[in-house]
């Protein structure tokens, strides 16, 4: 069975929010930070580090 990465990350995030109950502002800050970091000059370095 092959599951897309975005679906797996969405399910993992949903379970994490349900179990840990972080404040919503923290969830939004982390999502926005990840989005902005993916469009920064550090994106190629992060890409090579995760592969």
C-alpha positions as CSV (number, residue, x, y, z in Angstrom):
1,X,0.0,0.0,0.0
2,X,1.4,3.4,-1.0
3,X,0.3,6.5,1.0
4,X,1.2,10.0,-0.3
5,X,3.6,11.9,2.0
6,X,1.2,14.8,2.4
7,X,-1.6,12.5,3.6
8,X,0.7,10.8,6.1
9,X,2.0,14.2,7.5
10,X,-1.6,15.5,7.7
11,X,-2.7,12.4,9.7
12,X,0.4,12.7,11.9
13,X,-0.3,16.4,12.6
14,X,-4.0,15.7,13.3
15,X,-3.1,13.0,15.8
16,X,-0.5,15.2,17.4
17,X,-2.9,18.1,17.8
18,X,-5.5,15.8,19.3
19,X,-3.1,14.1,21.8
20,X,-0.8,17.0,22.8
21,X,-3.4,19.8,22.5
22,X,-0.9,22.7,21.6
23,X,-2.3,26.2,21.4
24,X,-3.6,27.1,18.0
25,X,-1.3,30.1,17.7
26,X,1.7,27.7,18.0
27,X,0.3,25.5,15.3
28,X,-0.1,28.5,13.0
29,X,3.3,29.8,13.7
30,X,4.9,26.5,13.0
31,X,3.0,26.1,9.7
32,X,3.8,29.6,8.6
33,X,7.4,29.3,9.6
34,X,7.8,26.1,7.6
35,X,6.1,27.7,4.6
36,X,8.4,30.7,4.7
37,X,11.5,28.6,5.3
38,X,10.7,26.5,2.3
39,X,10.8,29.6,0.1
40,X,14.0,31.0,1.6
41,X,17.7,30.7,0.7
42,X,18.0,27.8,3.2
43,X,15.6,25.6,1.2
44,X,18.4,23.9,-0.9
45,X,20.4,23.2,2.2
46,X,17.4,21.7,4.0
47,X,16.5,19.7,0.9
48,X,20.0,18.1,0.8
49,X,20.0,17.5,4.6
50,X,16.7,15.6,4.5
51,X,17.6,13.3,1.6
